[in-house]
Amino acid sequence: MIPKNLFDDQASFQLLYDLSYDPLLIFRKFQFIDCNQAALRFFKFSSKTELKRRIAEFFATVNQSRGEKFPVNVSAMFQKAYSKGYHRFEWDYLDRNGESIGIDVSLAQVPNRDGKYLFALLRDISKQKAYEKSLTQSEKLYSLLFEQAADGMLVGIGKGEIVEANQSICLLTGYTKEELIGRNIKLLFSEDELEKNPLRYDLVKVGNTIVRERNIVCKDGRVIPVEMNTKILEDGRMQALFRDLSVRKAAEKALRDSEEKYRNVFQYAPLGIFHYNQQGIITDCNKNFIEIIGSSKEQLIGLNMLTELNNEEIKTKIKTSIQSGEEVYENWYTSITGKKTTFVKGVFKCIYSEENQFISGLGLIEDITQRKKAELALMESEQKYRMLFENAGDAIMLMNEEKFIDCNKKALDLLGISKHELIGKPPYQFSPKLQPDGSRSRQKTREKIREALQGKPKVFEWVHQKADGTNFFTEVSLNVFGLNSPGTVQAIIRDISERKEFEQRIYKAIIETEERERQRLASDIHDEIGPVLSSLKVYIESINHEGEKEKQEYIKNKLQELIKETIDNVREVSNAISPYLLNKYGLKTAIDSFFKKTANILRLNFKSNLQTKRFPLKTEIVYYRVIKELVNNTIKHARAKNIDVHLHYKKSELILIYQDDGVSLDKQCLASDNTDGMGLFNIIHRINSIQGDYKIYDQASGFKFRLVTKVPVLRDTY
């Protein structure tokens, strides 16, 4: 019960106290005195006695706003109410079910003589708290969405004053938030843009949403197309959303350009193009299609190919393309509208959507009449070439990437192999390791092929090797083969063994005749001129007239000197024409004698194991004249100081190695007809006459030559 005399109108207050919907409690000196029925319902107690006993639980909630526990916090609240007469605060209460309930507590001191009573009014503010929490979360979510929105967003008031801006609008325009907030939205538009598309605040403020495409001006002057969506917010502010249309505009332009390009391709393509629907009816066609068919657009548009064409193969192809997507036709076709016959290649393709819905049929027609005629002519030409290829009298081979890819029967007969033994093999595999000039067949083959591929037709002599190991001379012609086969070389090979053998016989006869003439001339000089000069010398020596004795003596001495010199010269010429020492004592002795006469010009180092061995005279003469010519060339051209000559006989081979330390000799200079000596050309033919193998080494300085001949020893001279 309310203490007596607490209020002047005790009965009225008691009535209000009992009937109040809000929980009311009375305290005196921090002690619970009384409460109304609403308080019992609120705390879910059945009696005031039970509430009084457990009132401390109400104020013992741990999770308070300042984290303070009863009674410290409650005592402070009560003390404020006693000192000020009134105090209000919020409290968290755990009910009997353990649920937290937010309570608004109002403490008011009751006017009384005693002055120690406090009147406590409790209000359940749980729903209000939940609403405030939800509102806070909503505001946070709105702020998060506002900032993270992909589109630029501005919030304005009045006539466009910006009060909020998100990060996307800053990225879009180049302005910072500080540069936008407080400015008018007109900052983003040019005067022309505002004149053409004014900002309709009047429509926005009455609830209309205005969506328009505009051009905004960025901080750096760039103009960007945007879609601007403006509406009024619940709080009366205006929100403008800016969506960048640059990509869409670019895509739209690209689409328009693509459509324009397709239209141009469609109209001016070198192919005939037509569209048809799912019933096989032509819906559109280009100019080239009309020309290929030999008809008119009016006759073609609306033509049902499935029912009106008389070409059953094309009708089947069209029908299959509609059902399965694509078909190809290549054959002669006669138009039913133009009566024109053409060899065509047609591709019929149907286009379907992702949902497998038919969109359109597309036909591509190409007039290949001329190409077909050319193909037939080419086939005929190829057949003729194949006949010539197979029946040619010379061996013909085709190479690509330095490997044989084809050959005729003559080539197989020439090499004595089968076709599968030739195809895929490199050409040097059918040659000896070394060619007659001493070069390696593998390296020289590649050089010749490379030169032919560079457009330099090559004709040269070569030594090939049959399957049984027999070497034979050939004449090879290399040319690039065809325009449509890059890297392919044609080799025409002719066996010239008989010609080479005939040439060898000619060279042999020439050399033998030359040597016989040399010997005859030397013999005549020696036998005829020598004795005469010797006799002349004897007669002159017998002159012994009196008078002018001194003068006669002078003349006699001079005549004797001249005659002696003449005899020596005749002997030397005779020896050069047909070396006496070579004929009499052999190759080593003749070379020793020749080198002794040259020793005062440069240093000669001659080594030999021949001793007194004799070889066929023809071989000895060739070796002797080759050595003399090489020495003469060194003296005239090389400016050398030293010459090394090694001449050895080993394993039935006569081996000559000649080397000097002068400048490198030019092969072309040696082979020239203008040289004083035999020249390389004559040297080579002399070597060939004895079937020798030679090699001239490529060196940066000096000259090196090697000659090897298989030759028997005839006898030794003692």
C-alpha positions in Angstrom: 0.0 0.0 0.0 1.0 3.6 -0.6 2.1 5.1 2.7 -0.7 7.3 4.2 -0.5 11.0 3.9 2.0 10.6 1.0 -0.2 12.6 -1.3 -2.9 15.2 -0.5 -5.5 13.5 -2.6 -4.8 10.0 -1.5 -7.8 8.3 -3.1 -7.3 9.8 -6.5 -3.7 9.0 -6.6 -4.3 5.4 -5.4 -6.7 4.9 -8.3 -4.3 6.2 -10.9 -1.5 4.2 -9.3 -3.5 0.9 -9.4 -4.9 1.4 -12.9 -1.7 2.6 -14.6 -0.4 0.4 -17.5 3.2 1.4 -16.7 5.0 -0.4 -13.9 5.2 1.9 -10.8 7.4 1.3 -7.8 7.9 3.3 -4.5 11.3 3.3 -2.6 12.3 4.8 0.7 16.0 5.1 1.5 16.8 2.6 -1.3 14.3 0.1 0.1 11.3 -1.2 -1.9 8.0 -0.1 -0.3 5.3 -0.8 -2.8 4.4 -1.4 -6.5 1.2 -1.5 -8.7 -0.2 -4.5 -10.5 1.4 -3.5 -13.8 4.8 -3.9 -12.0 3.9 -7.4 -10.9 2.9 -8.3 -14.5 6.0 -6.8 -15.9 8.3 -8.7 -13.5 6.1 -11.8 -13.7 5.6 -12.2 -10.0 2.4 -13.2 -8.3 2.7 -11.0 -5.1 4.4 -7.9 -3.9 6.1 -9.9 -1.2 7.8 -12.1 -3.8 8.8 -9.0 -5.8 10.2 -7.3 -2.6 12.2 -10.4 -1.9 13.7 -10.6 -5.4 13.8 -6.9 -6.3 17.6 -7.0 -6.0 17.7 -9.3 -9.1 16.2 -6.5 -11.2 19.1 -4.2 -10.4 21.8 -7.0 -10.5 22.0 -7.2 -14.3 25.7 -7.5 -15.3 25.6 -6.2 -18.9 24.9 -2.5 -18.2 26.0 0.4 -20.4 28.9 1.3 -18.1 29.6 -2.2 -17.0 28.9 -1.4 -13.3 27.2 -3.9 -11.0 24.4 -3.4 -8.4 24.4 -1.8 -5.9 27.0 0.8 -7.0 25.3 1.8 -10.1 21.8 1.8 -8.7 22.9 3.7 -5.6 24.4 6.4 -7.8 21.1 6.6 -9.8 19.1 6.9 -6.6 21.5 9.5 -5.2 21.1 11.7 -8.3 17.3 11.5 -8.0 17.5 12.5 -4.3 19.8 15.4 -5.0 18.2 16.7 -8.1 14.6 15.6 -7.4 14.5 13.7 -10.7 16.8 11.3 -12.7 16.2 9.2 -15.7 18.3 6.3 -17.1 18.1 3.1 -19.1 18.6 -0.3 -17.6 19.0 -3.8 -19.0 16.9 -6.4 -17.2 17.1 -10.2 -17.5 13.6 -11.6 -17.0 12.8 -15.0 -15.5 13.3 -16.6 -18.9 16.8 -15.1 -19.2 15.9 -12.7 -22.0 17.3 -9.2 -21.9 14.7 -6.4 -21.7 15.6 -2.8 -22.2 13.9 -0.5 -19.6 13.6 3.3 -19.4 13.6 4.1 -15.6 12.4 7.5 -14.4 13.1 8.3 -10.7 11.2 11.2 -9.1 11.3 12.4 -5.5 7.8 12.5 -4.1 7.1 15.9 -2.4 6.6 15.0 1.3 7.5 16.2 4.6 9.8 13.3 5.0 11.4 13.8 1.6 12.9 10.3 1.4 10.4 8.6 -1.0 11.2 8.0 -4.7 8.6 7.2 -7.3 10.0 4.9 -10.1 8.2 4.7 -13.4 9.4 1.8 -15.7 8.8 1.7 -19.5 9.7 -1.3 -21.7 11.8 0.1 -24.5 12.9 -3.3 -26.0 11.1 -2.6 -29.3 12.4 0.9 -29.4 15.9 -0.4 -28.9 15.4 -3.0 -31.6 14.1 -0.4 -33.9 17.1 1.9 -33.2 19.5 -1.0 -33.7 17.8 -1.9 -37.0 17.9 1.8 -38.0 21.6 2.0 -37.2 22.3 -1.2 -39.1 20.2 0.1 -42.0 22.1 3.4 -42.1 25.4 1.5 -42.0 24.2 -0.8 -44.8 23.0 2.2 -46.8 26.4 3.9 -46.3 28.2 0.7 -47.3 26.1 0.3 -50.4 26.4 4.0 -51.2 30.2 3.9 -51.0 30.6 0.5 -52.8 28.0 1.1 -55.5 29.5 0.5 -59.0 27.6 3.5 -60.3 28.4 7.0 -59.3 26.0 8.5 -56.7 25.4 12.0 -55.5 22.9 13.3 -52.9 21.8 16.9 -53.1 19.4 19.4 -51.6 17.8 22.6 -52.7 18.6 23.3 -56.3 21.4 20.8 -56.7 23.8 21.5 -53.8 25.9 18.3 -53.3 25.9 17.0 -49.7 27.1 13.4 -50.3 29.3 11.7 -53.0 30.4 8.1 -53.2 33.8 6.8 -54.4 32.5 5.7 -57.8 31.4 9.2 -58.8 34.9 10.4 -57.8 36.6 7.8 -60.0 34.2 8.6 -62.8 34.7 12.4 -62.8 38.2 12.7 -61.3 37.0 15.0 -58.5 37.6 14.2 -54.8 34.7 14.2 -52.3 36.0 17.5 -50.9 35.9 19.1 -54.3 32.3 17.9 -54.9 30.5 18.4 -51.6 29.2 21.9 -51.2 29.3 22.5 -55.0 26.3 22.6 -57.3 25.8 19.6 -59.5 25.9 21.9 -62.5 29.7 21.6 -62.1 29.5 18.4 -64.0 27.7 19.7 -67.1 28.5 22.1 -69.9 26.2 25.0 -70.7 25.1 23.4 -73.9 24.3 20.2 -72.1 22.2 22.0 -69.5 20.4 24.0 -72.3 19.5 20.8 -74.2 18.8 18.7 -71.2 17.9 20.9 -68.2 17.9 19.5 -64.7 14.1 19.1 -63.8 14.1 19.6 -60.0 10.5 20.4 -60.2 9.6 17.0 -61.5 11.9 15.2 -59.1 10.5 17.0 -56.0 7.0 15.9 -56.8 8.0 12.2 -56.8 9.0 11.6 -60.4 12.0 9.5 -61.3 13.9 11.2 -64.1 16.1 8.9 -66.3 18.0 10.6 -69.1 21.2 10.1 -71.0 23.6 13.0 -70.6 27.2 14.0 -71.1 29.2 14.9 -68.0 32.5 16.9 -68.1 35.3 15.4 -65.9 37.8 17.4 -64.0 40.4 16.8 -66.8 38.0 17.9 -69.5 37.0 14.5 -70.7 33.4 14.2 -71.8 31.7 10.9 -70.7 28.2 9.7 -71.7 26.2 8.6 -68.7 22.7 7.5 -67.8 21.5 9.8 -65.0 18.7 8.5 -62.7 17.4 11.2 -60.3 14.7 10.7 -57.6 13.6 12.1 -54.3 14.5 10.3 -51.1 12.2 9.9 -48.0 14.0 12.6 -46.2 13.4 15.1 -49.0 16.9 15.0 -50.4 17.5 14.2 -54.0 19.7 11.2 -55.2 21.3 11.1 -58.6 22.8 7.9 -59.9 25.3 8.1 -62.8 26.0 5.0 -64.9 29.0 5.2 -67.3 27.7 4.5 -70.8 31.2 4.6 -72.4 31.5 0.9 -72.8 27.8 0.5 -73.9 28.1 3.4 -76.4 31.4 1.9 -77.7 29.7 -1.5 -78.0 26.7 0.1 -79.7 29.0 1.8 -82.1 30.9 -1.4 -82.7 27.7 -3.1 -83.3 26.6 -0.5 -85.8 30.0 -0.6 -87.5 29.8 -4.4 -87.5 26.4 -4.3 -89.1 27.6 -1.8 -91.6 30.7 -3.9 -92.4 28.5 -7.0 -92.7 26.2 -5.2 -95.1 29.1 -4.0 -97.1 30.6 -7.5 -97.1 27.2 -9.0 -98.0 26.7 -6.6 -100.9 30.3 -6.4 -102.3 31.8 -9.8 -101.4 33.4 -11.7 -104.3 31.2 -14.6 -103.3 27.5 -15.0 -104.0 25.7 -14.8 -100.6 22.0 -15.5 -99.9 19.8 -16.0 -96.8 17.0 -18.6 -96.5 14.5 -19.5 -93.9 13.6 -22.8 -92.2 11.3 -23.6 -95.1 14.2 -23.2 -97.6 12.8 -20.0 -99.1 15.4 -17.4 -100.2 14.9 -14.1 -98.2 17.8 -12.0 -99.4 20.8 -12.2 -101.8 23.7 -10.1 -103.0 24.7 -8.9 -106.4 27.3 -11.5 -107.0 24.8 -14.3 -106.3 22.5 -12.9 -109.0 25.4 -12.7 -111.5 26.6 -16.2 -110.7 23.1 -17.7 -111.1 22.3 -15.4 -114.1 19.0 -14.3 -112.8 17.3 -11.3 -111.1 16.7 -10.4 -107.5 12.9 -10.4 -108.1 13.0 -13.9 -109.4 15.2 -15.2 -106.6 13.6 -13.6 -103.5 10.8 -15.9 -102.4 12.1 -18.9 -104.4 11.5 -22.2 -102.4 14.6 -24.2 -103.0 13.2 -27.4 -101.5 10.2 -27.5 -103.9 11.2 -25.5 -107.0 14.8 -26.6 -107.8 15.3 -29.4 -110.2 18.7 -30.3 -108.8 18.0 -33.1 -106.3 21.5 -33.0 -104.8 21.2 -29.4 -103.9 17.7 -29.8 -102.5 19.1 -32.6 -100.3 22.0 -30.5 -99.2 19.7 -27.5 -98.3 17.3 -29.8 -96.3 20.2 -31.4 -94.5 21.7 -28.0 -93.6 18.4 -27.0 -92.0 18.4 -30.2 -90.0 22.0 -30.6 -89.0 23.6 -27.2 -89.6 26.0 -27.4 -92.6 26.5 -29.0 -96.0 28.8 -28.5 -99.0 28.0 -28.8 -102.8 30.7 -28.7 -105.5 29.5 -29.5 -109.1 27.9 -28.1 -112.2 24.7 -26.3 -111.7 22.1 -25.0 -114.1 19.9 -22.2 -112.9 16.1 -22.7 -113.3 15.5 -18.9 -113.5 18.4 -17.9 -115.7 19.2 -21.2 -117.5 23.0 -20.5 -116.9 25.3 -23.5 -116.3 28.2 -22.9 -113.9 30.6 -25.0 -111.9 30.0 -23.8 -108.4 31.1 -24.5 -104.9 28.3 -23.9 -102.4 28.4 -23.9 -98.6 25.0 -24.1 -96.9 25.1 -23.3 -93.1 22.2 -22.6 -90.7 22.7 -20.4 -87.7 21.0 -21.3 -84.4 20.6 -19.4 -81.1 21.9 -20.6 -77.8 18.4 -22.0 -77.1 18.8 -24.0 -80.4 16.2 -21.7 -82.2 16.6 -21.4 -85.9 17.8 -17.8 -86.8 18.7 -18.0 -90.5 20.2 -20.1 -93.2 23.3 -18.7 -95.1 24.5 -19.8 -98.5 27.9 -19.0 -99.9 28.3 -19.6 -103.6 31.6 -19.4 -105.5 31.9 -19.6 -109.3 34.9 -21.9 -109.8 34.4 -22.6 -113.5 37.7 -21.1 -114.5 39.5 -22.8 -111.6 38.0 -26.1 -112.6 39.2 -25.7 -116.1 42.6 -24.7 -114.9 42.7 -27.8 -112.6 41.8 -30.0 -115.6 44.5 -28.3 -117.6 46.9 -28.8 -114.7 46.0 -32.5 -114.4 46.6 -32.9 -118.1 49.9 -31.0 -117.8 51.0 -33.1 -114.8 50.2 -36.3 -116.8 52.3 -35.1 -119.7 55.1 -34.1 -117.3 54.8 -37.5 -115.5 55.2 -39.2 -118.9 58.3 -37.1 -119.8 59.6 -37.6 -116.2 59.3 -41.4 -116.3 60.4 -41.9 -119.9 63.3 -39.3 -120.0 66.7 -40.6 -121.2 68.4 -38.8 -118.2 68.0 -39.5 -114.5 65.6 -37.0 -112.9 65.4 -36.6 -109.1 63.4 -34.2 -106.9 64.8 -33.0 -103.6 63.3 -31.1 -100.7 65.1 -30.1 -97.5 68.2 -31.9 -98.9 66.3 -35.2 -99.2 65.0 -37.1 -102.3 61.2 -37.1 -102.6 60.8 -38.6 -106.1 62.8 -39.9 -109.1 62.3 -41.6 -112.4 63.2 -45.2 -113.4 66.4 -44.0 -115.1 67.7 -42.6 -111.8 67.2 -46.0 -110.1 68.9 -47.8 -113.0 71.8 -45.4 -112.9 72.5 -45.9 -109.2 71.5 -49.6 -109.2 69.0 -49.2 -106.3 65.2 -49.5 -105.7 62.9 -46.5 -105.1 62.4 -47.1 -101.4 66.2 -47.1 -101.0 66.4 -43.6 -102.5 63.4 -41.7 -101.1 64.1 -39.8 -97.9 67.9 -40.1 -98.4 70.3 -37.2 -98.8 72.0 -36.8 -102.2 75.6 -37.0 -100.8 74.8 -40.6 -99.6 75.1 -41.7 -103.2 78.6 -40.1 -103.7 82.1 -41.0 -102.5 83.2 -39.1 -99.4 85.6 -36.9 -101.4 85.2 -35.4 -104.9 88.2 -35.4 -107.3 89.2 -31.9 -106.2 89.5 -33.1 -102.6 86.4 -31.4 -101.3 83.9 -33.3 -99.1 80.8 -34.5 -101.0 78.4 -33.7 -98.1 79.5 -30.1 -97.8 79.8 -29.4 -101.5 76.3 -30.9 -102.1 74.7 -28.5 -99.7 76.5 -25.5 -101.3 75.3 -26.5 -104.7 71.7 -27.0 -103.5 71.8 -23.6 -101.6 73.0 -21.8 -104.7 70.2 -23.4 -106.8 67.5 -22.4 -104.3 68.9 -18.8 -104.5 67.9 -18.8 -108.2 71.3 -19.7 -109.6 70.9 -22.7 -112.0 73.9 -24.9 -111.6 75.5 -27.3 -114.1 78.6 -29.1 -112.9 80.5 -32.4 -113.1 80.2 -34.8 -110.2 81.3 -38.3 -109.1 78.4 -40.5 -108.0 78.7 -43.9 -106.5 76.5 -47.0 -107.4 75.1 -49.3 -104.8 78.0 -51.7 -105.5 80.6 -49.0 -104.6 81.5 -48.2 -108.2 82.3 -44.5 -108.8 81.3 -42.9 -112.1 81.3 -39.4 -113.6 78.1 -37.5 -114.1 77.0 -34.1 -115.3 74.4 -32.6 -112.9 71.9 -29.8 -113.6 70.2 -28.2 -110.6 67.1 -25.9 -110.9 64.3 -24.8 -108.5 61.3 -26.9 -109.3 57.9 -25.3 -109.7 56.2 -22.2 -108.1 53.9 -24.2 -105.8 56.6 -26.3 -104.1 59.0 -23.9 -102.3 62.3 -25.5 -101.4 62.1 -28.2 -104.1 65.1 -28.7 -106.4 65.1 -30.8 -109.6 68.3 -32.6 -110.5 68.9 -33.9 -114.0 71.8 -36.3 -114.0 73.6 -37.6 -117.1 76.2 -40.4 -117.0 79.3 -39.0 -118.7 81.6 -41.9 -117.9 82.2 -42.7 -121.6 82.9 -39.0 -122.4 85.3 -38.7 -119.5 87.0 -41.9 -120.5 87.3 -40.5 -124.1 88.7 -37.2 -122.7 91.2 -39.1 -120.7 92.4 -40.9 -123.7 92.7 -37.6 -125.6 94.6 -36.0 -122.7 96.8 -39.1 -122.5 97.5 -39.0 -126.2 98.2 -35.3 -126.1 100.6 -35.6 -123.1 102.3 -38.6 -124.6 102.7 -36.9 -128.0 103.9 -33.8 -126.2 106.5 -35.8 -124.3 107.6 -37.6 -127.4 108.0 -34.2 -129.2 109.9 -32.9 -126.2 112.2 -35.8 -126.2 112.7 -35.7 -130.0 113.4 -31.9 -129.9 115.8 -32.3 -127.0 117.5 -35.2 -128.8 117.8 -33.1 -132.0 119.2 -30.1 -130.2 121.6 -32.3 -128.3 122.7 -34.4 -131.3 122.6 -31.7 -134.0 123.3 -28.3 -132.5 125.5 -29.4 -129.7 128.2 -31.0 -131.9 128.2 -28.1 -134.3 128.8 -25.6 -131.5 131.4 -27.8 -130.0 133.2 -28.1 -133.3 133.0 -24.3 -133.7 134.7 -23.9 -130.4 137.5 -26.2 -131.4 138.1 -24.4 -134.6 138.1 -21.0 -132.9 140.6 -22.3 -130.4 143.0 -23.3 -133.3 143.1 -19.7 -134.7 146.7 -18.6 -134.3 147.6 -15.9 -136.9 150.5 -13.6 -136.4 149.8 -9.9 -136.2 147.2 -8.2 -134.1 147.7 -11.0 -131.7 146.1 -9.2 -128.7 143.0 -8.4 -130.7 142.7 -11.9 -132.0 143.1 -13.2 -128.5 140.3 -10.9 -127.2 138.0 -12.1 -130.0 138.8 -15.7 -129.4 138.1 -15.4 -125.7 134.8 -13.7 -126.4 133.8 -16.3 -128.9 134.7 -19.1 -126.5 132.6 -17.5 -123.8 129.6 -17.1 -126.1 129.8 -20.6 -127.5 130.2 -22.0 -123.9 127.1 -20.1 -122.8 125.2 -21.3 -125.9 126.1 -24.9 -125.2 125.0 -24.5 -121.5 121.7 -22.9 -122.6 121.1 -25.7 -125.2 121.8 -28.3 -122.5 119.5 -26.6 -120.0 116.7 -26.2 -122.6 117.1 -29.8 -123.6 116.9 -30.8 -120.0 113.8 -28.8 -119.3 112.0 -30.2 -122.4 112.9 -33.8 -121.5 114.8 -33.9 -118.2 117.8 -36.1 -118.6 118.0 -36.9 -114.9 114.4 -37.8 -114.7 114.7 -40.2 -117.6 118.0 -41.6 -116.4 117.8 -41.7 -112.6 114.2 -41.1 -111.6 111.9 -38.7 -109.8 113.8 -38.0 -106.6 117.1 -37.3 -108.3 115.4 -34.9 -110.9 113.6 -33.0 -108.1 116.8 -32.7 -106.0 118.6 -31.3 -109.0 115.8 -28.8 -109.7 115.7 -27.7 -106.0 119.5 -27.1 -105.9 119.2 -24.6 -108.8 116.4 -22.8 -106.9 118.1 -22.8 -103.4 119.6 -19.4 -103.9 116.1 -17.8 -104.3 114.3 -19.2 -101.1 114.7 -21.9 -98.6 113.5 -25.4 -99.8 112.8 -28.3 -97.5 112.5 -31.5 -99.4 111.8 -34.9 -97.7 111.3 -38.1 -99.5 111.5 -41.9 -99.0 111.6 -42.7 -102.7 115.4 -43.3 -102.9 116.0 -45.1 -106.2 112.4 -46.3 -106.8 111.2 -45.9 -110.3 107.5 -45.5 -111.4 105.9 -45.4 -114.8 107.5 -42.6 -116.8 104.1 -40.8 -117.3 103.5 -40.7 -113.6 107.0 -39.4 -112.9 106.7 -36.7 -115.6 103.4 -35.5 -114.2 104.7 -35.3 -110.6 107.9 -33.6 -111.8 106.1 -30.9 -113.8 103.4 -30.3 -111.1 106.2 -29.7 -108.5 108.0 -27.3 -110.9 104.9 -25.4 -111.7 103.9 -25.1 -108.0 107.4 -23.8 -107.2 107.3 -21.3 -110.1 103.9 -20.0 -108.9 105.2 -19.6 -105.4 108.2 -17.6 -106.6 106.1 -15.4 -108.9 103.0 -14.8 -106.8 103.3 -15.9 -103.2 106.2 -13.8 -101.8 107.1 -16.8 -99.7 110.3 -17.4 -97.8 110.0 -21.2 -97.2 108.7 -24.2 -99.2 108.1 -27.6 -97.7 107.8 -30.6 -100.1 107.1 -34.1 -98.9 107.2 -36.9 -101.4 106.6 -40.4 -100.1 105.5 -43.8 -101.3 103.3 -45.7 -98.9 100.9 -48.6 -99.3 101.1 -48.4 -103.1 100.3 -44.7 -103.1 102.6 -41.9 -104.3 101.9 -39.0 -101.9 102.9 -35.4 -102.6 102.3 -32.7 -100.0 103.4 -29.2 -101.1 103.2 -26.1 -98.7 104.5 -22.5 -98.7 104.3 -19.7 -96.2 103.4 -16.9 -98.6 100.1 -15.2 -99.4 97.1 -17.4 -100.2 97.0 -18.2 -103.9 93.8 -17.5 -105.8 92.4 -20.5 -107.6 91.0 -18.4 -110.3 94.4 -16.8 -110.9 96.0 -20.2 -111.2 93.2 -21.4 -113.6 93.5 -18.3 -115.8 94.7 -18.7 -119.4 96.8 -15.6 -118.9 99.1 -17.1 -116.4 102.7 -17.8 -117.4 102.8 -21.4 -116.3 100.5 -24.4 -117.0 97.8 -23.0 -114.8 95.6 -25.0 -112.5 93.5 -26.2 -115.4 96.4 -28.0 -117.1 97.7 -29.3 -113.7 94.3 -30.9 -113.0 94.0 -32.5 -116.5 97.5 -33.9 -116.1 96.6 -35.3 -112.7 93.4 -36.7 -114.2 95.5 -38.4 -117.0 97.1 -40.6 -114.3 93.9 -40.9 -112.3 95.3 -39.1 -109.3 93.3 -37.5 -106.4 94.2 -33.9 -105.4 93.1 -31.3 -102.9 93.8 -27.6 -102.6 93.4 -26.5 -99.0 91.5 -23.3 -98.1 93.8 -21.3 -95.9 93.9 -17.7 -94.7 97.6 -17.5 -95.6 100.0 -19.7 -97.4 99.3 -22.4 -99.9 98.9 -26.2 -99.4 98.4 -28.8 -102.0 98.1 -32.6 -101.8 98.3 -35.2 -104.6 97.8 -39.0 -104.2 98.1 -41.6 -107.0 97.9 -45.4 -106.7 100.9 -46.5 -108.7 103.2 -49.6 -108.7 107.0 -49.5 -108.3 108.6 -50.7 -111.5 112.2 -51.1 -110.3 115.0 -49.5 -108.4 117.9 -47.7 -110.1 121.4 -48.3 -108.7 
